[in-house]
Amino acid sequence: MSTFLSAEWRKLAMANYAIDPAILKPFIPYKTELDDWNGACYVSLVGFMFLQTQLLGIKIPGHVNFEEVNLRFYVRYKDGVEWKRGVVFVKEIVPKAMIAWVANNVYGENYEALPMRHDWQIGKNKQVISYGWKKQQWHEMILNASSAPEDIAAGSKAEFITEHYWGYTQRGQSKTGEYEVQHPRWQTYEVTDYSINVDFELSYGPVFSFLNNMEPQSALLAEGSAIKVLNSRTIR
């Protein structure tokens, strides 16, 4: 299958919340089911940078390097005898209106274009990574972490959160979009502190307002890598 998009995804800040799986029922795409880790269902707030972005092999001026923040959860799909582990995005926020328009109208995703900012303070022994977006007010996630990368342990929660290589999009009651994301296994940094200053109701709707009063069960900072997003197909 041919490559639709290539880029680097770098400094992925992830705040992970264990929630009641019933909340996600309306968002689960056709023929997929919730994926869990040790019986817990997670949603993740994820901020990162798109760098060196190419669409169908072409760099589009003004759309090469930009932030993204998304709220996502985890599913799996049985394709024959193979279980594919993937993610579903509740919403993806980017600072580029054209990207949001193409994603919403061509690929059926739920993107929103908003003013965004990021700050990377990378030192010898520590780093501070932040991502922000403005919807009525500024919302921001900030992670303090070490500067020493570590391999992700097999069977860990960090492996569960990062090792999903498929994306699924709800396109109707009996139709789901599927695409593959290719990248090597990532390394992470030890997170020593974090701050989540986000109004989830403003950003993601009343269904997720309860996250305003929850602390994440874990926070991760992954270095990221070059990635490829392959062209999508439809599951009926």
PENOR-V280117 format. One record per helix or strand of 3 or more residues. SS is the DSSP state (A for helix, B for strand). FROM is the first residue (numbers start at 1). TO is the last residue. If there is no record, write none. Layout:
<<SS & FROM & TO> <SS & FROM & TO>>
//
This chain:
<<B & 3 & 19> <A & 21 & 27> <B & 40 & 55> <B & 66 & 79> <B & 82 & 94> <A & 97 & 106> <B & 111 & 113> <B & 115 & 122> <B & 126 & 134> <B & 138 & 146> <A & 157 & 162> <B & 166 & 170> <B & 176 & 182> <B & 187 & 189> <B & 191 & 197> <A & 200 & 204> <A & 206 & 213> <B & 218 & 230> <B & 233 & 235>>
//
